[in-house]
Structures are given as structure tokens and as C-alpha cells.
Amino acid sequence: MQLKSNISFNDTAVAFQSKSDKALAKANFVFSVVNNPHISKISMVAVKAALAMRLPIKWIIKRTVFEHFCGGETIQDSLKSIKELNEYNVGSILDYSVEGVDTTSNYEKVKKQIIDTIVTASKTEGIPFSVFKVTGIGSTSALRKRQSKEKFNKKDHSNYEKLKGRVEDICEAAYQHNVPILIDAEESWIQDSIDELVYEMMAKYNKEKAIVFNTYQLYRSDMLGNLKKAFHDAAMGNYHLGAKLVRGAYMEKERERAEDKGYKSPIHANKDAVDKDYNEALSFCMDNKQRISFMCGSHNEYSNLYLTLLMEKHGMKNDDPRVFFAQLYGMSDNISFNLAQAGYNVGKYLPYGPVRAVMPYLFRRATENTSVEGQSSRELTLIRAEMKRRRELKKDN
């Protein structure tokens, strides 16, 4: 059977249909800055210095990069963006993108925020998932020590048990409200400890369907094997596996730590190997769809296209609830909106939080767009193509 996708990621009219001319111009400005490594670096240094000196620059940040990449400062602020995305059949995944502060009161505050996103999702059209990061609700040190099998002292034991309790509270809330919860991946030296908690939650809450989802960073050379083992364990334990597939977010940090500590880097040697494992992971999930629900969390056009072809090959409807596509808010609209228009399940990660507290997230976005070859250039090409199309349309009219 000859397979042919009905998707074109070059259709800018669909990609930017939700953006006004003003919003499109702002996107052009943001990616023009990000696309130039020198200007981007100078801008980040200047912003960091201004923030350190408490200069009143919040309004500038909020009106530019914050508005482009974030939904708002609160859940309530974000409802406008959620509604706008939902009009085009694009879901929102509320992501409280505030860096964790190592205090019990802060961890409890973050836990409450995550549960608030779950409750909001259960009552609001257009929010298909909630998400959290384990280090946002508990001690990184306790996770690291547990994985490296260092001896726990009394404080470590208390911190770990409190962390485990918060994870349980969030997953219980997700189960009770019937809202799937994505648990983000983190660095390799704490990921095994996180996996241990996640699989315990899956065994408890994924009996009927996938509620708890783990994240698999396929830039790690062992991750495809980890995914297959997780499926085997789910089958043996008679529960469903929830999997979010990403390429990864900590490559430089992972390689630097491996070199510094003298162990083999867990990261694939090149992009081709990452792409091969990522697409094989998509295929594996499709082959085992009776027990796996999964999300293709990717900005790679080929991988998204490949998954649509796999779905066709397997005779699946475009909106089969076991398969989701996801991209970050403010990026790859050509993928998200064209997939949504074709009837696929699509979500945008929608970060929110106080402007100053979300700055580390925004710095990461700027760095990733600058460092990932072709990413910001591709965004700019598409944005400018749409601006040109609109200008010519106005001329003709």
C-alpha cells in the first residue's frame, strides 16, 4: 500500500491563522534577535544584568519574549491563550515554569499550582494534559543520593518521603479528575530515581488507561532500551504505559559532567543516531498501541510526518486518543496548526508564572533556538513568507 501524508508543514496561512499582523511582526522581531548568536548573547547578558540590578524592565520583557513564549503570569491570565488555541483545535498544556526553590513551603506551593492546573483542565475545554517537573516539588539532592546509592541521613530520608508524597498527591488528583499528567524528564544522574517514582504511580493509576506519563529523552543512547523495558514491565504488571517522546534538553550539561567526572557520556554521538532512535521509538509505540498511549513531543518535521504515516499504515483515525502531538507555545506553529487542521490531536506546552520567575525558562528557549541548527532560521523563513503573503493579498484586494 502506497502511503501519502495529507499534511504540508509549509502552509503558512494555516500555520499563522491565529496571529494578527501585529503578533506576526512581534514574532519576526523575537526570532530575528534569537537567530543572531551575537545579538542574542548580548541581549541575554544585558537582561540578566538589569534583573540583578532590579531595573524596571519587566514591561519590556513581558511585551516581547514573555508574550511570545508564555501564556501569562497566572492560570487565569493564560485562559485567553487557551481559548484562542482551542478555536483552532490546538490544546494547551499548562506548564508552571518556575524554577524550584529548595524549601518545604515552596515545594508545597508548587504542588498546589500543579493540582490547580489539573482542576482547571478538568473544567476547561482545550486542556488535554497537565505537567510537572519532579525537582520542582522536592529535593534534587535526595534524588541524586538515592540513585547513586549514597547513604541517606535523617534529613535525606525525610526529604525523599515528602517528595514521594507530593508526587502521589499530584498523580492521585490527576486520576480523580481524569486528567493525564506528564512528568518531565531531567538529568541522567537523577532520572533513574524519578523513573522509580513514576512507574510506581503508573502501576497504581494506569490500570484502565494511561493517566501517568513518563518522558523519554531519545538523545540518550540507552533510552530506546529503557522504553522497551518499561513496556515489558507494564505488560507484566497489567497496566498501561504513558510515554512522552522527546529528543532531549540537557545535552551540553550531560556531556560536560561526563567529561568532568570521567565516565562515558550517556548522549548519542551524533544527530543521526538520535533521529534513528526517536523514529524507532515512535514505531515501537505504534506497534504496541494496545497498551501504550504516547505523545510525540517534537519540533522535527520529519518525525511528525513519519508518525502521521505510521497512523495511516495502522489504520488509525487521525484523532485516535492514544496518540498526541505537542510543541512549545510560540514555536513550530507550522507543525501544530497544520496537524490540528488535519484532525490530529495536538497540544502546545503553555508556560506560565511571574515574569521574573519564568526568566530561566525564557533564557533556555533563546539559547536552544540559537544553538539548534536551523530552528530559528526556519521560524523566520515561515514568518516572513506569511508576512509577504498577507501583503500581496492586501495588494490584490
C-alpha positions in Angstrom: 0.0 0.0 0.0 1.4 3.4 -1.0 1.3 5.8 1.9 0.9 9.5 1.3 0.6 12.1 4.0 -2.2 14.8 3.7 0.0 17.2 5.7 2.1 20.1 4.5 4.1 22.0 7.1 4.8 24.8 4.5 1.2 26.1 4.6 1.8 29.4 6.4 -1.8 30.6 6.0 -2.8 27.7 8.3 0.3 27.9 10.5 -0.3 31.6 11.5 -4.0 31.8 11.2 -4.3 32.7 14.9 -1.8 35.6 14.7 -2.8 39.1 13.8 -0.4 41.2 11.7 0.9 42.8 14.9 1.6 39.5 16.6 3.3 38.2 13.4 5.5 41.3 13.4 6.4 40.7 17.0 7.3 37.1 16.3 9.5 38.3 13.4 11.3 40.6 15.9 11.8 37.9 18.5 13.2 35.3 16.1 15.4 37.9 14.4 17.1 38.6 17.7 17.3 34.9 18.6 18.6 34.0 15.1 21.7 36.2 15.6 24.0 34.5 18.1 25.9 37.7 18.9 22.8 39.8 19.4 21.1 37.1 21.3 24.1 36.6 23.7 24.4 40.4 24.3 20.7 40.7 24.9 20.7 37.9 27.5 23.7 39.3 29.3 22.0 42.8 29.4 18.7 41.4 30.6 20.4 39.3 33.3 22.4 42.4 34.5 19.2 44.5 34.5 17.3 41.9 36.5 20.2 41.6 39.0 20.2 45.4 39.5 16.4 45.4 39.8 16.0 47.8 36.9 12.3 48.3 35.8 12.5 46.2 32.6 9.6 43.8 33.3 7.2 45.6 31.0 9.7 45.3 28.0 10.2 41.6 28.6 6.5 41.0 29.2 5.5 42.7 25.9 8.1 40.8 23.8 9.6 37.4 24.6 7.3 36.7 27.5 4.1 37.3 25.5 5.5 35.2 22.6 6.5 32.1 24.6 4.2 32.2 27.7 0.5 32.2 28.4 0.5 34.7 31.3 1.6 35.1 34.9 -1.2 33.0 36.3 -3.6 30.3 35.2 -6.3 32.9 34.9 -4.1 35.1 32.7 -3.5 32.1 30.4 -7.2 31.3 29.8 -7.2 33.8 26.9 -4.4 32.0 25.1 -6.1 28.6 25.9 -9.3 29.8 24.3 -7.6 31.2 21.2 -5.7 28.0 20.6 -8.8 25.9 21.2 -10.6 27.8 18.4 -8.2 26.1 16.0 -8.4 22.7 17.7 -5.0 23.1 19.4 -4.9 22.1 23.0 -2.9 23.8 25.8 -0.7 22.1 28.4 -0.4 24.5 31.3 3.2 24.4 32.5 4.1 26.2 35.7 7.6 27.2 34.6 9.1 28.5 37.8 12.4 27.1 39.0 12.2 25.2 42.2 13.5 26.8 45.4 14.8 24.3 48.0 12.3 24.9 50.8 9.4 22.9 52.0 7.0 25.8 51.8 8.0 26.5 48.1 7.6 22.8 47.2 4.2 22.7 48.7 3.3 25.9 46.8 4.4 24.4 43.5 2.5 21.2 44.3 -0.6 23.3 44.8 -0.1 25.1 41.5 0.2 21.8 39.7 -3.0 20.4 41.3 -4.7 23.7 40.3 -3.7 23.1 36.7 -5.3 19.6 36.9 -8.5 21.0 38.4 -8.6 23.8 35.7 -8.0 21.2 33.0 -10.9 19.1 34.2 -13.3 22.1 33.9 -11.9 23.8 30.9 -12.2 22.8 27.2 -8.9 22.7 25.4 -6.6 21.5 28.2 -5.8 17.8 27.4 -2.9 17.3 29.9 -1.2 18.7 32.9 2.5 18.5 33.5 5.1 18.8 36.3 8.8 18.5 36.9 9.8 16.4 39.9 12.6 18.7 41.0 10.1 21.5 41.3 8.4 19.7 44.2 11.3 18.1 46.1 14.9 17.7 46.9 17.3 17.1 43.9 19.9 16.0 46.4 17.7 13.2 47.7 17.1 12.0 44.2 20.8 12.0 43.3 21.8 10.2 46.5 19.1 7.6 46.0 20.3 6.9 42.5 24.0 6.8 43.4 23.1 4.7 46.5 24.8 7.1 48.8 23.8 6.6 52.4 20.7 8.6 53.4 20.9 10.7 56.6 17.7 11.5 58.6 17.1 14.7 56.6 17.6 12.9 53.2 15.1 10.3 54.2 12.6 12.9 55.3 13.1 15.0 52.1 12.7 11.9 49.9 9.5 10.7 51.6 8.0 14.2 51.4 8.9 14.3 47.7 7.3 10.9 47.1 4.2 12.1 48.9 3.8 15.2 46.7 4.2 13.1 43.6 1.5 10.8 44.9 -0.8 13.7 45.7 -0.5 15.1 42.2 -1.0 11.7 40.5 -4.0 11.0 42.7 -5.5 14.3 41.7 -4.9 13.6 38.0 -6.6 10.2 38.4 -9.6 11.6 40.3 -10.1 14.3 37.8 -9.4 12.1 34.8 -6.6 14.4 33.5 -3.5 12.7 32.1 -0.3 14.0 33.8 3.0 14.3 32.0 6.1 14.0 34.2 9.1 15.8 32.7 12.5 14.1 32.1 15.6 15.5 33.9 19.3 14.9 34.1 20.6 11.3 33.8 22.1 11.3 37.4 18.6 11.7 38.9 16.4 10.2 36.2 16.5 6.6 37.5 15.2 7.9 40.8 12.4 9.8 39.0 11.6 6.7 36.9 11.2 4.6 40.1 8.6 7.0 41.4 6.8 7.3 38.0 6.5 3.6 37.4 5.1 3.1 40.9 2.5 5.7 40.1 1.7 4.0 36.7 1.2 0.7 38.4 -1.3 2.3 40.7 -3.2 4.7 38.4 -2.8 3.3 34.9 -4.9 0.1 35.3 -7.7 1.2 33.0 -5.8 3.6 30.7 -2.7 5.9 30.7 -3.1 8.7 33.3 0.6 9.0 34.3 3.1 9.6 31.5 6.9 9.3 31.8 9.2 11.2 29.4 11.9 9.5 27.3 14.8 11.6 26.1 15.9 9.8 22.9 19.2 11.7 22.7 20.3 9.2 25.4 21.9 6.1 23.9 20.1 3.8 26.4 16.6 5.4 26.2 15.1 3.2 23.4 16.0 0.2 25.5 14.6 1.8 28.6 11.3 2.5 26.8 11.1 -1.2 25.7 11.8 -2.4 29.2 9.1 0.0 30.6 6.6 -1.6 28.1 7.6 -5.1 29.2 7.2 -4.2 32.9 3.8 -2.6 32.2 2.6 -5.7 30.3 3.8 -7.9 33.2 2.2 -5.6 35.7 -1.0 -5.4 33.8 -1.1 -1.6 33.5 -0.9 0.9 30.6 2.3 2.8 29.7 2.1 6.5 29.1 5.1 7.8 27.2 6.1 11.3 26.0 8.9 11.0 23.5 11.3 13.9 23.2 14.8 14.3 21.8 16.2 15.9 25.0 17.1 19.1 26.8 20.3 18.7 28.7 22.9 17.6 26.1 25.6 20.1 26.9 25.3 19.7 30.6 25.4 15.9 30.3 28.5 15.8 28.1 30.3 18.3 30.3 29.6 16.3 33.5 30.6 13.1 31.9 33.9 14.6 30.8 34.5 16.2 34.2 33.8 13.0 36.2 35.4 10.7 33.7 32.6 8.4 32.7 31.1 7.7 29.2 28.7 10.3 28.0 25.1 8.9 28.0 24.3 11.0 24.9 24.4 9.7 21.4 27.5 10.6 19.4 25.6 12.4 16.6 22.2 13.7 15.5 21.6 10.8 13.0 21.7 8.3 15.9 19.2 10.4 17.9 16.8 10.7 14.9 17.1 7.0 14.3 16.2 6.1 17.9 13.4 8.7 18.0 11.7 7.4 14.9 12.1 3.8 16.0 10.5 4.7 19.4 7.5 6.1 17.5 7.3 2.9 15.5 7.6 0.8 18.7 4.8 2.7 20.4 2.6 2.3 17.4 3.2 -1.5 17.2 2.2 -1.7 20.9 -0.6 0.7 20.9 -3.0 -1.7 22.7 -1.0 -0.9 25.9 0.8 2.4 25.1 -0.6 5.9 24.8 2.0 8.3 23.7 2.9 11.9 22.8 5.3 12.9 20.0 6.9 15.9 21.7 8.9 17.1 18.7 9.7 20.2 16.6 11.2 17.9 14.0 9.1 18.0 10.8 10.1 14.6 9.6 9.3 12.8 12.9 5.8 14.4 13.0 5.2 13.5 9.3 6.5 9.9 10.0 4.0 9.5 12.8 1.1 10.5 10.6 2.2 7.9 8.0 2.5 5.3 10.8 -1.0 6.0 11.9 -2.3 5.6 8.3 -0.4 2.4 8.0 -2.0 1.1 11.2 -5.5 2.1 10.0 -5.9 4.6 12.9 -8.1 7.6 12.8 -6.3 10.9 13.0 -7.8 11.8 16.3 -7.2 8.4 18.0 -6.9 9.3 21.7 -3.8 7.1 22.2 -1.7 9.4 20.1 -0.9 13.1 20.7 1.5 15.6 19.0 3.0 18.5 21.0 5.2 21.5 20.5 6.1 24.5 22.6 4.0 27.6 22.6 5.5 30.3 20.3 7.4 27.7 18.2 6.7 25.4 15.2 3.2 26.7 14.6 3.6 25.3 11.1 3.6 21.8 12.6 0.9 22.4 15.3 -1.7 24.2 13.3 -1.4 22.1 10.2 -1.7 18.9 12.2 -4.7 20.2 14.1 -6.4 21.3 10.9 -6.0 17.8 9.6 -7.8 16.4 12.7 -4.8 15.1 14.7 -4.6 15.6 18.5 -2.3 18.5 19.1 -1.2 20.3 22.3 1.0 23.3 22.9 3.1 23.5 26.1 1.9 26.8 27.6 4.3 28.1 30.2 3.1 30.5 32.9 4.3 32.2 36.0 5.6 35.5 37.3 7.8 37.2 34.7 11.0 37.3 36.8 10.5 33.7 37.9 10.0 32.5 34.4 13.2 34.2 33.1 15.3 31.0 33.4 12.8 29.3 31.1 13.0 32.1 28.6 16.8 32.1 28.6 16.7 28.4 27.8 14.3 29.0 24.9 16.6 31.7 23.5 19.7 29.5 23.9 18.1 26.5 22.3 16.8 28.4 19.4 20.2 29.9 18.8 22.1 26.6 19.2 19.7 24.2 17.4 20.9 24.3 13.8 18.2 25.8 11.6 15.5 26.1 14.2 15.2 29.9 14.4 16.1 30.3 10.7 13.2 28.0 9.8 10.8 30.0 12.1 11.9 33.3 10.4 11.6 31.9 6.9 8.0 30.8 7.6 7.0 34.0 9.4 8.4 36.2 6.6 6.7 34.1 4.0 3.4 34.6 5.7 4.0 38.4 6.1 4.8 38.6 2.4 1.7 36.5 1.5 -0.5 38.9 3.5 1.0 42.0 1.9 0.4 40.6 -1.5 -3.2 39.6 -0.6 -3.9 43.2 0.5 -2.5 44.5 -2.7 -4.7 42.2 -4.8 -7.7 43.3 -2.7 
